Amino acid sequence: MRITTDLWVSALLRRVFSAGGFAAVVKRGATEAGAVFVLARGRLGEMALFGPAPQTSYDSARPDDRFFSLLGEGDDAAIFDARLEREKRFDPDIWVVEIEAGAIPVEELISVKAS
């Protein structure tokens, strides 16, 4: 049985805060199984958007893991806002979590699969 999205997001927030970063839930989605998007902001204004990795990225030996793919990088917040709005129209149950990881790389907080 897979852990709920609500519990997974709570654990992510704790990991970010314990690493000295900041995190906030921008949009709360379905408690049980909403898709999670992570918007990582750097201290110099750079941003990266991560979304659920394709199903082919999952490992049948580790079915509870959540994997992410890099969807875009840059410093134009409008581009990321537009992408997230499209995702919300497609699936209103998504979660959006914004983080400033601080000194720790985002890849140590979430499992990122190379595309």
Secondary structure by P-SEA (a helix, b strand, c coil): ccccaaaaaaaaaaaaaaacccccccccccccbbbbbbbbbcccccbbbbccccccccccccccbbbbccccccccaaaaaaaaaaaaaacccbbbbbbcccccccccccccccc
